[in-house]
């Protein structure tokens, strides 16, 4: 019966191809939405692990989270260095990690911080050691893979968050690679980590902790030290009471704001979700349209070959065999459409990640599969089966003798 079904489908090749394509487009749309939303949410959760609050300059809380946690936006500004000490003195703060941003190397951000930052994200060294002195750098796995940087290699950063190879460079203050991190699947894979003092030094800002230079007055040293700032501070709470008290305390400061990653990401996903729901509804409508198209195609085809069906019954084909033969046509169409849809969906995700830097930075992966894809395929097969069974049941109700007489 399968061979017969394939023969019938080949006989109306154009109609078969159009039905498969229509169903494939609906399956692909649903797969793309599922992979995009699930991978985006998973990546957001993974990148923000252990970070309960971010403190930075006044501005958009979402911008602060995107720039300091996910490193996909520009910072809201800088805050005084004493903000770090202020936070560390607060009851319930387990950890306060400063970040100093502003430069990049081949579009990879250079982040001034402390060794506690990679430890917070579960990163470990693949080789070399952690940065200790000024101008020493540890690079993430993606940075090492795409730049080919080795231990001991020197490089210079460019001004800006994604300057690439263009724009002004800090030629007089090169960094040296002293360590490379193992892949983590988090944002740290595409970062270059160094001491905060290194970022200050590149921009001509003195380390407030150093003694002032010979010949420099105390007033001049104090003026230089006052210029030392950080971009943001990542905070990990040590007790639940801090989560209630600290955000309000920080937001009452004239030049500071506190943003909670979980809250801001939920708002972002809610905004994105409205558009995704609309596209998802369209994809479901497209799938139902594909099912209707299969139903119409099979109904039309069966009307044309009612004589063939009647002859099969005359030579002994059972009702179950007749139903199975027609149902197999629907299942073959649905299976082909679902398979093509899966390939298209993953292919589009792969091309988008390869061509759009922001999506690649968020870790969009075409080779990752979601359990929900099985439900999409099952739905496509179910629609194809239902679309085929209705015409099949109609065939069984026809009068064999009358059908054969009209067929002559």
C-alpha positions, 0 to 999 in steps of 0.5 A: 500500500505504501508503494501505491500511495507513493505512486499516487503522490508522484502522479500529482507531483506539483500538488504534492510539492505545494502541500509539503512546502506549505506544511514545511513553512508552518513547521519551520516557523514554529521551530524557529520561534521555539528555538529562539525563545527557549535559547534566549531565555536559557542564555539570559538565565545562565549569564545572570547566574549568581548576580542578584543586583547590578548597581550603576549610573542613573538611566535605563535599568534594562540598559544597565543589565544588558550592558553589564550582565549580557554585554550587548549594549552600551553602559549608562555611565560610570559611578564613583569608585567608592560605590564598591566599598559602599556596597561591601559595607552593607549588611547582607551583601556577600559579594560586590564585583566591580566592572570597568568597560569602555574598550574592545579588541576585534569587537570583543569587550575588554572588561576590567574586573576581579578574579571573582567575576569569572569564578561567579560564572563558573569559569576555569582556566584552560591554560595559563593563569589568572590576571594579577598585575596591570595589563595582564589579560585572560581571554574567553574561549570564543576570543581565543578561537576567533582571534587565535591569541596564544599565551604571551601574545600582546594586543592593543585595545581600541576605544569603544565597545565594538571598534573591531580593527577600526578607530583609535588604538591605545598603542602605548599600553598593550595587554599581554595574554596570561591565561585562557578560559575553558568554554562555559556557554556563557557571556564570559566566553567572548570577554577579555578580562583584566584588572580594573587598574588596567582599564584606568591605566589605558585611559590615563587614570591613576590608581587611587591605591598607589602612592603619588609619583615623585614631584606630584603634589598631594592635591594633583594626586587627589584630583587624579584619584578622584577620576577613578570610576567603575562602570557597574558593580555586580552584587550577590546577596548573602541574605534575603533581607538584602534583596528587600532593603538594598535596591531601595537604599541604592535608588535613593542615592542621587547618582546611583540606580539598582537593577535586578536582572530577573525583573528586567529580563522578565520585562524584556521577554514579556515585550518580545513575547507579544510579537512572538505570540502573534507570529506563533498564532500565524504559524498555527493558522498556516499549519491548519491551512496546510491540513486543509490543503491536504484534505482538499487535495486528497478529496479531489484525488479520491474522486478522480480514482473512485474506480480504482478504490472500488476495484481494490475492494472487489479484488479483496482489499479490506476496509482497513487496507483502503483506509490505511492506503489513503491515510498513508498518503496524508502521513507521507505528506505530513512527514515530508513537510515536518522533516523539511520544516525541521531542516528549514527551521534549524537552517534559518537559526544557523544562518541568523546566528552566522550573519547577525553578531548580536544573535551569535553573541547570545549563543543562538545554536542551530544544532540544539534541539528542544523537546517541544519540537517533537510536539510540533512534528506530532501535531503536523502528523496528526493534522495530515492523518485527520485530513486523510481519514475524512476522504478515506471514510467517504470512499467506504460509503460509496456503492461499489457496483454503481461506482464501477458502472459509472467508471466504464 
